């Protein structure tokens, strides 16, 4: 059914026979999967997909300030709402595309730690650092702080948190050894491969559901075919292989 949606879009949208350039603003955590999907799409269609990654708030603010984008994929419904409230979302196209998990990662030889109420993260950190995306602004950091507060350990580790502009930058602090542990998405841990160890997974009820809504930007002149591709079976497989859960029917 999803493949039929893509085929119908390719047939129905005028001008798709000519190559076009599509600009996509996407949360940094999507990079590995979205790069692959875009590469496959470009090879098949001859279109060009320009991918702009960053922290979701930064991207949303850029769109609101007039940055040229055709598609927005947010790591938080709140920031898609902000863009919509500015009148810049093509409302009927908005869908909840993906879900994710939240994990604690450490150096590749780190021992597992059961992430539960009152778990001793401070004892494992000792004098080390805990990498997180910006905890008051970026969705991954907000979910992470919420989870640590819910489990009763935030106060004991707050002083050792080092914050980064997005979740991939936080992950990089762990892979390079600059931080002992990090709170990132499950998909980021998949992208890192053997460079990090998943020490534990945060309970789903310790934080709000992690949802990635996507939409076309209002009055966008390009991107219909790639937007349909994001919801097709082939993209589902790529997203799933990279640690995301697919939400769209």
C-alpha positions in Angstrom: 0.0 0.0 0.0 2.8 2.4 0.9 4.6 1.7 -2.4 1.3 2.4 -4.2 1.3 5.8 -2.5 4.7 6.6 -3.9 3.8 5.4 -7.4 0.6 7.5 -7.4 2.5 10.5 -6.3 5.1 10.1 -9.1 2.3 9.9 -11.7 0.0 12.6 -10.3 2.3 15.5 -9.5 3.0 17.7 -12.5 6.6 18.4 -13.4 8.1 15.4 -11.7 9.5 14.2 -15.0 12.0 17.0 -14.8 14.8 16.8 -12.2 14.2 19.0 -9.1 16.1 20.0 -6.0 14.5 19.2 -2.7 15.6 20.8 0.5 15.0 18.9 3.7 15.5 20.2 7.2 15.9 17.2 9.5 16.8 16.4 13.1 20.5 15.4 13.5 19.5 11.9 14.8 18.1 11.0 11.4 21.4 11.5 9.5 22.5 7.9 8.9 19.2 6.6 7.8 18.1 9.7 5.8 21.4 9.9 4.0 20.8 6.4 2.7 17.2 7.0 1.7 18.2 10.2 -0.1 21.1 8.5 -2.0 18.7 5.8 -3.2 16.1 8.3 -4.2 18.6 10.5 -6.1 20.0 7.4 -8.0 16.5 6.4 -9.0 15.0 9.8 -9.9 17.9 12.1 -10.9 16.5 14.6 -8.4 18.8 16.3 -5.9 18.1 16.1 -2.2 19.8 18.8 0.0 19.8 17.6 3.6 20.3 20.2 6.4 20.8 18.5 9.8 20.8 20.1 13.2 19.1 20.4 16.5 15.3 20.6 16.0 14.8 24.0 17.7 17.5 25.5 15.5 16.0 24.1 12.3 12.4 25.2 13.3 13.6 28.7 14.0 15.4 28.9 10.7 12.3 27.9 8.8 10.2 30.5 10.8 12.8 33.1 9.9 12.5 32.3 6.2 15.1 29.7 5.4 14.1 27.9 2.2 13.0 24.3 3.0 10.6 22.0 1.3 10.2 19.3 4.1 10.8 19.4 7.8 11.3 16.3 10.0 11.3 17.3 13.6 12.4 15.2 16.6 9.5 16.7 18.6 5.9 17.5 18.0 6.3 20.8 19.9 8.7 22.2 17.3 6.5 21.1 14.4 3.7 22.9 16.2 5.8 26.1 16.4 6.3 26.0 12.6 2.7 25.2 12.0 1.6 28.1 14.3 3.7 30.4 12.1 1.6 29.3 9.1 4.4 27.5 7.5 3.2 23.8 7.5 1.1 22.3 4.8 -1.3 20.9 7.4 -2.8 17.9 5.5 0.7 16.5 4.8 1.7 16.3 8.5 2.2 12.8 9.8 3.9 11.2 12.8 6.6 9.4 10.8 8.9 7.7 13.4 9.4 6.7 17.0 12.6 6.1 19.0 14.0 4.9 22.3 16.4 6.6 24.8 19.5 4.8 25.8 22.6 5.2 28.0 25.8 4.6 26.1 29.4 4.3 27.3 32.8 3.4 26.2 32.9 0.2 24.1 34.2 -1.8 27.1 31.7 -0.4 29.6 29.7 -2.9 31.7 25.9 -2.9 31.6 23.9 -0.9 34.1 20.3 -1.5 34.9 18.4 1.7 34.3 15.7 1.8 36.9 14.4 4.0 39.8 17.4 5.4 41.7 20.0 3.6 39.7 23.6 4.5 40.6 24.7 6.5 37.5 26.7 8.9 39.7 28.7 5.9 41.1 29.6 4.9 37.6 30.5 8.4 36.5 32.8 9.0 39.5 34.7 12.1 38.1 33.7 11.6 34.5 31.3 13.4 32.2 27.8 12.6 31.0 27.1 13.9 27.4 23.7 15.1 26.5 22.1 17.4 23.9 21.0 20.7 25.3 18.7 19.8 28.1 16.5 22.8 28.0 16.1 23.1 24.2 17.0 20.1 22.1 14.4 17.2 22.2 17.0 14.5 23.0 18.3 16.5 25.9 14.8 17.3 27.1 13.8 13.6 27.0 17.0 12.7 28.7 16.6 15.2 31.5 13.0 14.2 32.0 14.0 10.5 32.2 16.8 11.1 34.7 14.5 13.3 36.9 11.7 10.7 36.7 14.2 8.0 37.9 15.4 10.3 40.7 19.0 10.6 39.6 19.2 14.0 37.8 20.3 15.9 40.9 23.2 13.5 41.5 24.7 13.8 38.0 23.7 17.3 36.9 27.0 18.9 37.7 28.8 16.4 35.4 26.6 16.9 32.4 28.3 18.3 29.3 25.8 19.7 26.8 26.0 19.7 23.0 24.0 21.5 20.3 22.5 18.2 19.1 22.4 14.6 19.9 25.0 13.5 17.4 27.4 15.9 18.9 26.7 14.4 22.3 27.3 11.0 20.9 30.6 12.1 19.4 31.8 13.1 22.9 31.4 9.5 23.9 33.0 8.0 20.8 36.0 10.2 21.2 36.4 9.5 24.9 35.7 13.1 26.0 32.7 11.8 28.0 32.4 8.5 29.8 28.7 8.1 29.2 26.0 9.7 27.1 22.2 9.8 26.9 21.2 9.5 23.2 18.6 7.9 21.0 18.6 4.2 20.3 19.1 5.0 16.7 22.3 6.9 17.5 23.7 3.9 19.2 23.0 1.8 16.1 24.7 4.5 14.0 27.8 4.4 16.3 28.1 0.6 15.9 31.1 -0.8 17.9 32.3 2.7 18.8 30.1 2.7 21.9 28.4 0.2 24.2 24.7 0.4 25.0 24.9 0.3 28.8 21.2 0.5 29.4 17.8 1.5 28.1 15.6 4.0 29.7 12.0 2.8 30.5 9.5 4.1 28.1 7.4 5.5 30.9 10.3 7.6 32.3 9.9 10.2 29.5 7.4 11.4 26.9 7.0 9.4 23.8 9.7 10.2 21.3 7.9 11.1 18.1 9.2 12.5 14.8 6.5 14.4 12.9 7.2 15.4 9.3 5.4 17.7 6.9 5.9 19.6 3.7 6.4 23.3 4.2 3.5 25.5 3.0 3.8 26.6 -0.6 6.8 24.4 -1.2 7.3 24.0 -4.9 9.3 20.8 -4.7 9.5 17.6 -2.6 6.2 15.8 -3.2 7.9 12.6 -4.5 10.6 12.6 -1.8 8.0 13.2 0.8 6.1 10.1 -0.4 9.4 8.1 -0.5 9.8 8.8 3.2 6.6 6.9 3.8 7.3 4.0 1.4 8.2 0.4 2.2 11.9 0.8 1.3 12.3 3.8 3.6 10.5 1.9 6.4 13.1 -0.8 6.1 16.0 1.6 6.3 14.5 3.4 9.3 13.9 0.1 11.1 17.4 -1.1 10.4 18.8 2.1 11.9 16.9 1.7 15.2 13.7 3.7 14.6 10.1 2.5 14.9 7.9 3.3 11.9 4.6 5.0 13.0 2.9 5.8 9.7 0.4 3.2 8.4 
